[in-house]
Amino acid sequence: MRIALMVFRMFFRAIYYLIQIDRYGKSDKYTEEQRFLLLKKTTTEANKAGRVTIKSYGLEHIPQENGYIMYPNHQGLFDVLGLLESCTKPFSVVMKKEVGNIILLKQVIRCLRGQLIERDNIRQGLEVIKKMTEEVKNGRNYVIFAEGTRTRNKNELLDFKGGSFKAAINAKCPIVPVALIDSYKPFDENSIKPVTIQIHYLEPIYFEEYQNMKSTEIAKMVKDRIEHVIKENE
């Protein structure tokens, strides 16, 4: 219902933006900054039309230097749209292959130059991690959902998968935990009532702090920090 409300309240602009996103995504003449700003403007307008308010906290924790990976908890299809409005710096994204067939998300992921991972294909997954590692080393920022799939229990977290942190370990880059609160409400609840989403950017974890830890230990540490913030603020 909320997606329908978004489309209804900005019908002609929605068509225009979808065409623009598709065009930007298919062309290499636009910079990452230009693509990101288009998506940010589009999602900000769509969220307003859909009666979704984003409250951002800890933006000062986003590293000034590019080449980091953000690890949010995963609540639903709205998560990336919330991050696009909230985040101040361009990023790309790794998502499961299935969402690559969903209209709008397909165009958004392509515009972000995101990557789709096949969860049952170990070799393909390793190639995605390898490519992401190289891009992070070269100064790109990424978002990856370490739970691997969205939780079905509101603000409860699933276990974070250690393999999701391999790219950070290999790139020796900062890890930015991100706590999403009530991000399931816009698209996973059949309602058009106004909703408020909280996005908390936690202090980055630098390589020196996690270099001697196993990937599973890093995963638990990040999950615990996000879980603590959610319990304090929901």
C-alpha positions in Angstrom: 0.0 0.0 0.0 2.8 2.4 0.8 4.5 1.8 -2.6 1.2 2.5 -4.3 0.9 5.7 -2.2 4.4 6.8 -3.3 3.6 6.2 -6.9 0.2 7.9 -6.7 1.4 11.1 -5.0 4.3 11.6 -7.3 3.1 9.8 -10.4 4.6 11.8 -13.2 7.8 12.5 -11.2 8.0 8.8 -10.5 8.0 8.0 -14.2 10.6 10.7 -14.8 12.9 9.5 -12.0 12.6 5.8 -13.1 13.7 6.8 -16.6 16.5 8.9 -15.3 17.7 6.1 -12.9 17.6 3.6 -15.7 19.5 5.9 -18.0 22.2 6.8 -15.4 22.6 3.1 -14.6 23.1 2.0 -18.1 25.7 4.7 -18.9 29.3 5.2 -17.9 29.4 8.9 -18.5 28.0 9.8 -15.1 30.2 9.8 -12.0 29.5 7.9 -8.9 28.7 11.1 -7.2 26.1 12.1 -9.9 24.4 8.7 -9.7 24.3 8.8 -5.9 22.8 12.3 -5.8 20.1 11.3 -8.3 19.2 8.3 -6.2 19.3 10.4 -3.0 17.0 13.0 -4.4 14.6 10.4 -5.8 14.4 8.4 -2.6 14.0 11.5 -0.4 11.0 12.6 -2.4 9.6 9.1 -2.5 9.9 8.7 1.2 8.2 12.0 1.8 5.4 11.1 -0.5 5.1 7.7 1.3 4.9 9.4 4.7 8.2 8.0 5.8 10.5 10.1 8.1 14.1 9.2 8.4 15.9 10.2 11.6 19.7 9.8 11.3 22.1 9.6 14.2 25.9 9.4 14.3 26.6 10.8 10.8 29.9 12.1 12.3 31.0 8.5 12.6 31.1 8.0 8.8 34.8 8.0 7.9 36.0 11.1 6.1 38.3 8.9 3.9 36.5 6.7 1.4 37.1 2.9 1.3 35.0 1.5 4.1 32.2 -1.0 4.4 28.9 -0.4 6.3 27.2 -3.4 7.9 23.6 -2.7 8.8 21.1 -5.1 10.2 18.5 -6.2 7.5 14.9 -5.6 8.1 13.3 -5.4 4.7 13.2 -4.1 1.1 13.1 -0.5 2.4 16.6 -0.7 4.0 18.6 0.5 1.0 16.1 3.4 0.3 16.5 4.5 3.9 20.2 4.5 3.7 20.2 6.4 0.4 18.3 9.3 2.0 20.3 9.2 5.2 23.9 8.6 4.1 26.1 11.6 3.2 28.6 9.8 1.0 28.2 7.6 -2.1 28.2 3.8 -1.6 27.6 0.6 -3.5 25.7 -2.4 -2.3 25.9 -6.2 -2.3 22.5 -7.9 -2.3 21.1 -11.4 -3.0 20.5 -12.2 -6.6 16.7 -12.5 -6.2 16.2 -8.8 -5.6 17.8 -8.0 -9.0 14.4 -8.9 -10.6 12.3 -6.5 -8.6 11.3 -3.4 -10.5 12.9 -0.2 -9.1 15.3 -2.1 -6.9 16.9 -3.6 -10.1 17.4 -0.1 -11.5 18.7 1.3 -8.2 21.3 -1.5 -7.7 22.5 -1.0 -11.3 22.8 2.7 -10.8 24.8 2.1 -7.6 27.0 -0.3 -9.6 26.0 -2.9 -7.0 26.7 -6.6 -7.0 24.3 -9.5 -6.7 25.4 -12.6 -4.9 24.1 -16.1 -5.4 23.9 -17.5 -1.9 24.1 -21.2 -3.0 27.0 -20.6 -5.4 30.2 -20.5 -3.3 32.5 -19.8 -6.3 30.4 -16.8 -7.5 30.2 -15.5 -3.9 34.0 -15.6 -3.6 34.3 -13.6 -6.9 31.9 -11.0 -5.5 33.9 -10.7 -2.3 37.1 -10.5 -4.3 35.8 -7.7 -6.5 34.4 -5.8 -3.6 37.7 -6.1 -1.8 39.6 -4.5 -4.7 37.0 -1.7 -5.1 37.1 -0.9 -1.4 40.9 -0.7 -1.6 40.5 1.7 -4.5 38.3 4.0 -2.4 34.7 2.8 -3.0 32.3 2.4 -0.1 30.0 -0.6 0.3 26.9 -1.7 2.2 26.5 -5.4 2.9 23.8 -7.1 5.0 25.7 -9.6 7.2 22.6 -11.5 8.2 22.3 -12.7 4.7 18.5 -12.3 4.6 16.0 -10.0 6.3 14.7 -10.8 9.7 11.0 -11.6 10.0 10.8 -10.5 13.6 10.7 -6.7 13.5 13.7 -5.3 15.4 15.2 -8.7 16.4 18.5 -9.6 14.7 19.6 -12.8 13.1 23.2 -14.1 13.5 25.7 -12.2 11.4 27.6 -14.4 9.0 31.4 -14.3 9.3 31.9 -14.7 5.6 30.3 -11.2 5.1 33.4 -9.7 6.7 36.0 -11.3 4.5 36.1 -8.3 2.2 36.8 -6.0 5.1 39.5 -8.2 6.4 41.2 -8.5 3.0 40.9 -4.8 2.3 42.0 -3.9 5.9 39.3 -1.2 5.8 37.1 0.4 8.5 33.9 -1.4 9.4 30.9 0.8 10.1 28.1 -0.9 12.1 24.7 0.6 11.3 21.6 0.0 13.4 18.3 0.2 11.5 15.2 0.5 13.7 11.6 0.0 12.4 12.9 -0.1 8.8 10.5 -3.1 8.2 7.5 -0.9 8.7 7.3 1.0 5.3 7.1 -2.0 3.0 6.5 -5.0 5.2 3.4 -3.7 6.9 0.2 -3.2 4.9 -0.3 0.4 6.0 0.1 4.0 4.9 0.2 5.5 8.4 3.1 7.8 8.9 6.2 6.0 10.1 9.6 7.0 11.5 12.8 5.1 10.8 15.9 5.4 12.9 19.3 5.0 11.3 22.2 5.0 13.8 25.8 5.0 12.4 28.1 3.6 15.1 31.7 4.4 15.6 33.9 2.7 12.9 36.0 -0.3 13.8 39.4 0.1 12.3 41.6 -2.8 11.1 44.0 -2.4 14.1 41.1 -3.4 16.4 40.0 -6.5 14.5 43.1 -7.7 12.7 43.7 -10.6 15.1 40.1 -11.7 15.3 38.4 -14.5 13.4 35.6 -13.5 11.0 33.0 -15.1 13.2 34.3 -13.1 16.2 34.1 -9.9 14.1 30.5 -10.8 13.1 29.5 -11.3 16.7 31.1 -8.0 17.8 29.3 -6.0 15.1 26.0 -7.7 15.9 26.3 -7.1 19.6 27.0 -3.4 19.1 24.0 -3.0 16.8 21.8 -5.0 19.1 22.8 -2.8 22.0 21.8 0.4 20.2 18.5 -1.1 19.0 17.5 -2.1 22.5 18.4 1.4 23.8 16.3 3.2 21.2 13.4 1.2 20.0 
